Amino acid sequence: MTDPREVVEQQLAAYNSHDLDAFLATYAEDVTIRRTDGSLLQSRSALRDTYAGQFAEARCRAEIVGRLTEGDWVVDHEIAHGLADEPLRVLVAYRVRNGLIDRVDFLG
Protein backbone atom coordinates (compact mmCIF):
# COMPACT_ATOMS: atom_id res chain seq x y z
CA MET A 1 0.00 0.00 0.00
CA THR A 2 1.25 3.46 -0.89
CA ASP A 3 1.74 5.96 1.92
CA PRO A 4 -0.86 8.76 1.56
CA ARG A 5 1.83 11.37 2.29
CA GLU A 6 3.89 10.10 -0.66
CA VAL A 7 0.90 10.31 -3.02
CA VAL A 8 0.09 13.88 -1.93
CA GLU A 9 3.75 14.83 -2.23
CA GLN A 10 3.83 13.42 -5.80
CA GLN A 11 0.70 15.44 -6.59
CA LEU A 12 2.33 18.60 -5.21
CA ALA A 13 5.54 18.07 -7.21
CA ALA A 14 3.53 17.59 -10.43
CA TYR A 15 1.42 20.68 -9.64
CA ASN A 16 4.49 22.83 -9.05
CA SER A 17 6.19 21.59 -12.22
CA HIS A 18 2.98 22.05 -14.26
CA ASP A 19 3.02 18.40 -15.38
CA LEU A 20 -0.67 17.81 -16.01
CA ASP A 21 -0.39 14.09 -16.80
CA ALA A 22 1.68 13.35 -13.68
CA PHE A 23 -0.72 15.48 -11.60
CA LEU A 24 -3.77 13.61 -12.90
CA ALA A 25 -2.08 10.24 -12.37
CA THR A 26 -2.25 10.79 -8.58
CA TYR A 27 -6.07 11.01 -8.68
CA ALA A 28 -8.74 8.31 -8.84
CA GLU A 29 -10.87 8.30 -11.98
CA ASP A 30 -13.96 9.15 -9.87
CA VAL A 31 -12.33 11.74 -7.60
CA THR A 32 -14.61 14.25 -5.84
CA ILE A 33 -13.24 17.71 -5.13
CA ARG A 34 -15.15 20.20 -2.98
CA ARG A 35 -13.95 23.73 -3.60
CA THR A 36 -14.14 26.68 -1.20
CA ASP A 37 -16.92 28.26 -3.28
CA GLY A 38 -19.07 25.15 -2.77
CA SER A 39 -18.65 23.84 -6.31
CA LEU A 40 -17.76 20.23 -7.03
CA LEU A 41 -15.48 18.55 -9.52
CA GLN A 42 -16.42 14.91 -9.87
CA SER A 43 -14.00 13.13 -12.17
CA ARG A 44 -10.44 13.06 -13.34
CA SER A 45 -11.55 14.47 -16.70
CA ALA A 46 -13.23 17.44 -14.95
CA LEU A 47 -9.98 17.97 -13.07
CA ARG A 48 -8.08 17.96 -16.37
CA ASP A 49 -10.46 20.54 -17.87
CA THR A 50 -10.11 22.78 -14.80
CA TYR A 51 -6.33 22.71 -14.50
CA ALA A 52 -5.17 22.47 -18.14
CA GLY A 53 -5.20 26.24 -18.73
CA GLN A 54 -3.31 27.27 -15.61
CA PHE A 55 -0.75 24.48 -16.11
CA ALA A 56 -0.22 25.57 -19.75
CA GLU A 57 0.39 29.12 -18.53
CA ALA A 58 2.70 27.86 -15.73
CA ARG A 59 1.10 30.33 -13.36
CA CYS A 60 0.39 28.15 -10.33
CA ARG A 61 2.57 27.02 -7.44
CA ALA A 62 1.77 25.77 -3.96
CA GLU A 63 3.93 26.08 -0.87
CA ILE A 64 3.26 23.77 2.09
CA VAL A 65 3.60 25.46 5.47
CA GLY A 66 2.18 22.62 7.53
CA ARG A 67 1.00 19.03 7.12
CA LEU A 68 -1.02 16.65 9.30
CA THR A 69 -1.75 13.01 8.54
CA GLU A 70 -4.12 10.47 10.00
CA GLY A 71 -4.94 7.17 8.32
CA ASP A 72 -6.03 7.82 4.72
CA TRP A 73 -6.07 11.61 5.24
CA VAL A 74 -3.42 14.24 4.59
CA VAL A 75 -4.27 17.85 5.48
CA ASP A 76 -2.00 20.52 4.08
CA HIS A 77 -1.83 24.18 5.04
CA GLU A 78 -0.92 25.69 1.69
CA ILE A 79 -0.03 29.06 0.28
CA ALA A 80 -1.16 29.09 -3.36
CA HIS A 81 0.67 31.44 -5.70
CA GLY A 82 -0.39 32.60 -9.15
CA LEU A 83 -4.15 32.16 -8.80
CA ALA A 84 -4.94 35.68 -7.62
CA ASP A 85 -3.13 38.99 -7.23
CA GLU A 86 -2.01 37.98 -3.74
CA PRO A 87 -1.06 34.50 -2.44
CA LEU A 88 -4.00 32.54 -1.01
CA ARG A 89 -3.82 30.62 2.26
CA VAL A 90 -5.92 27.47 2.31
CA LEU A 91 -6.33 24.17 4.12
CA VAL A 92 -6.69 21.19 1.80
CA ALA A 93 -7.72 17.74 2.99
CA TYR A 94 -6.78 14.84 0.70
CA ARG A 95 -8.08 11.29 1.17
CA VAL A 96 -5.91 8.60 -0.39
CA ARG A 97 -7.26 5.12 -1.06
CA ASN A 98 -5.65 2.36 -3.11
CA GLY A 99 -2.71 4.65 -3.85
CA LEU A 100 -4.80 7.44 -5.42
CA ILE A 101 -6.43 10.63 -4.16
CA ASP A 102 -10.18 9.97 -4.25
CA ARG A 103 -11.45 12.98 -2.33
CA VAL A 104 -10.26 16.56 -1.79
CA ASP A 105 -11.87 19.18 0.43
CA PHE A 106 -10.67 22.79 0.26
CA LEU A 107 -11.39 24.17 3.72
CA GLY A 108 -10.58 27.83 3.54
Secondary structure, 3 states (H helix, E strand, C coil): CCCHHHHHHHHHHHHHCCCHHHHHCCEEEEEEEECCCCCEECCHHHHHHHHHHHHHCCCCEEEEEEEEEECCEEEEEEEEECCCCCCEEEEEEEEEECCEEEEEEECC
